[in-house]
Amino acid sequence: MTDDFDLAIRGGTVVTETQVFRADVGIRGGRIAAVGENLAGRQTIEADGLLVMPGGVDTHCHLDQVEPGMGYGAEDFVTGSRSALAGGTTTAISFVAQFKGEPIRDVLAETLRRGERSIIDYSFHQIVTDPTDAVLAEIPAIVASGIRSLKVFLTYDGARLDDRQFLRVLAAARREGAMVAVHCENYDAIGWLTEQLLAAGLTAPKYHAWSRPKVVERETTYRAIALAELVDTPIQVFHVSCAEVAEEIARAKRRGLKVWGETCPQYFALTAADMDRPGFEGSKAMCSPAPRDEADHEGLWEMMRQGVLDVVSSDHSAFNTTGHHAKDMHGRDASFRDIPNGVPGVGSRLPLLFSEGVVKGRIDLPTFVALTAANPARIYGLGGRKGTIAPGADADIVLWDPGKRVTLTNALLQHAVDYTPYEGREVTGWPVMTIRRGIPAMREGKLLAEEGSGRFLPRGPYDLARPLGRLANGFDAARAQLA
């Protein structure tokens, strides 16, 4: 053996999306240079008894997302990326906001400035809430800058698009070769149900789930897929909460459409009953779509095993329980309608999926890597660079102790939010070291990397974001720029 590498990880069990095997990993210049036997480096990490897996790629988390008036939320890029590293994630895609009646450019500049503080590598989705001609005229330059995905909401006051607006965004994305990510819930159905619940005096956090049952998510998922098929634009459906919704994605996949599905730990680790905790505690589990019942969990696991759900992201949406950017901003007696919904999870995503999935025999190790690293990287144009352990890829690696038992606490997760909905929950399997581009960034919960050492990841054209070329009646309405 010669010291051919900057760093050699020796004696561990390498896990990729297709294989599990014992091997050494040699790193040079921040990239994986070799995977093989008897590798040596100027520095060595002994990984006997550990899993050597790609660093997590979280393609749905809200880190330091700009608020109206250039305000800020509960989580900035430093604290959010620190929590990501603590949980084994080395890359994240956050969001550039857009506010109705306003251009994107100023918010984009501020978002990029905030991202410079990140400790992990990062990119962005561009949210579009107001697809006027002027806003859509900004999209080509935004995509050309490396932000090659657009996010739309089909619900929420101030953010939702109607079908005509959604079609305009789909068409803009198709013209530029961008992926579209969609929040699928029926705005009018939720509004109507909410009115009836409040009129009946049903205001507690648990009624958040009553206001948005599975059918309103399922209907809008079908509709989003149908409209994307009409325009011939690839989409990903965010935060699928149950098998009934995933079945709409499965049908689309069987038709050969470019549709991908994502779920999150809150949909297999929480239930609607968690929103029925005493007092204001139920607000800590409020997110949209709402967590379902325990009986729905197995359906999600089956959809993950089948590959219908391609990704497990965190949808880290950070609200404190009190104070700045908090769930009690309208008072602790506010109705469910007026409590901000979203849960923190960028640091707990991998441990929860490993413990509930791998340890309990619901998914195997390659599926774990596919869901948390390889698939999200591929779907958003980072395939081959992130999410894999192979020569040429960035040396983003997590050394994982599969038998380590840990009790989740808010302090352990190292985010800025004042709670975790998983407080006191025991998990089996934990990252003991997270390596970012060949340099240890987190060891046994201690941050080693510096603020601002993360890199922005511009994303160029890639195959999954390209249209199929299948058009209704052969007429390319997107190219004709018809509204």
JOCORBEL-V702166 format. One record per residue. SS is DSSP state (h for helix, s for strand, l for the rest). PHI is phi in whole degrees, 0 to 359 (none if undefined). Layout:
SS|PHI, SS|PHI
//
This chain:
l|none, l|237, s|279, s|280, s|237, s|294, s|215, s|239, s|258, s|245, s|81, s|270, s|258, s|281, s|237, l|243, l|289, l|235, l|221, s|227, s|204, s|275, s|195, s|265, s|235, s|255, s|240, s|218, l|61, l|83, s|235, s|286, s|258, s|200, s|231, s|187, l|246, l|56, l|272, s|225, s|217, s|297, s|236, s|228, s|241, s|276, l|243, l|302, l|85, l|249, s|272, s|250, s|236, s|297, l|304, s|297, s|241, s|255, l|266, l|205, s|211, l|261, l|252, l|50, l|291, l|295, s|264, h|309, h|72, h|64, s|286, l|222, l|264, l|277, l|236, l|259, h|291, h|289, h|291, h|294, h|286, h|297, h|295, h|301, h|298, h|300, l|262, l|95, s|258, s|242, s|220, s|219, s|245, s|257, s|225, s|260, l|283, l|218, l|252, l|305, l|83, l|236, l|287, l|273, h|305, h|289, h|293, h|300, h|298, h|292, h|296, h|298, h|297, h|295, h|298, l|298, l|273, l|296, l|262, l|254, s|286, s|208, s|214, s|219, s|260, s|264, s|285, l|236, l|248, l|213, l|280, l|288, h|301, h|294, h|292, h|295, h|292, h|279, h|299, h|304, h|290, h|295, h|296, h|297, l|284, l|110, l|263, l|257, s|206, s|245, s|244, s|231, s|247, l|257, l|212, l|86, l|302, l|84, l|229, s|289, l|253, l|278, h|298, h|297, h|295, h|299, h|298, h|297, h|291, h|302, h|294, h|298, h|296, h|297, h|297, h|261, l|73, l|248, s|281, s|242, s|255, s|231, s|268, l|252, l|210, l|278, h|301, h|290, h|296, h|297, h|298, h|294, h|298, h|298, h|302, h|292, h|296, h|293, h|297, l|274, l|79, l|264, l|240, l|293, l|308, l|298, h|282, h|304, h|293, h|295, h|283, l|219, l|293, h|303, h|297, h|286, h|282, h|295, h|301, h|286, h|296, h|302, h|293, h|297, h|296, h|298, h|290, h|295, h|295, h|300, h|273, l|70, l|239, l|295, s|223, s|239, s|270, l|283, l|33, l|289, l|261, l|199, h|293, h|300, h|288, h|299, h|298, h|294, h|292, h|300, h|298, h|294, h|298, h|296, l|276, l|82, l|283, l|273, s|228, s|236, s|238, s|231, s|230, s|219, l|302, h|299, h|268, h|237, h|246, l|237, l|224, h|302, h|296, h|292, h|274, h|252, l|289, l|299, h|60, h|271, h|299, h|298, h|295, h|292, h|253, l|282, l|207, l|230, l|304, l|282, l|304, l|260, l|266, h|302, h|296, h|280, h|297, h|296, h|297, h|295, h|300, h|296, h|292, h|289, h|298, h|283, l|84, l|290, s|265, s|268, s|220, s|244, s|252, l|264, l|45, s|300, l|234, l|266, l|239, s|292, l|281, l|210, l|91, l|289, l|51, s|239, l|293, l|264, l|298, l|252, l|98, l|279, l|253, l|295, l|286, h|305, h|298, h|253, l|259, l|303, l|245, l|153, s|229, l|284, l|187, l|296, l|271, l|261, h|303, h|294, h|300, h|294, h|293, h|295, h|293, h|283, h|263, h|288, h|299, l|269, l|76, l|276, l|223, l|263, h|297, h|300, h|294, h|303, h|294, h|299, h|291, h|258, h|219, h|292, h|294, h|301, h|297, h|293, h|297, l|248, l|80, l|245, s|299, l|88, l|262, s|239, l|83, l|212, l|245, l|201, l|306, l|99, l|282, s|301, l|278, l|262, s|222, s|244, s|266, s|242, s|269, s|288, s|253, s|287, s|260, s|225, s|263, l|291, l|225, h|296, h|295, h|298, h|279, l|63, l|273, l|270, l|291, l|272, l|200, l|231, l|291, l|253, l|307, l|84, l|277, s|270, s|237, s|246, s|106, s|204, s|285, s|263, s|206, s|241, s|250, s|243, l|50, l|82, s|239, s|303, s|252, s|211, s|228, l|49, l|83, s|258, s|286, l|249, l|274, l|263, l|305, l|85, l|274, l|287, l|237, s|289, l|249, l|290, l|245, l|270, l|302, l|208, h|296, h|296, h|272, l|277, l|294, l|282, l|87, l|253, l|239, h|296, h|62, h|73, l|262, l|270, h|295, h|296, h|289, h|286, l|59, l|275, l|265
//
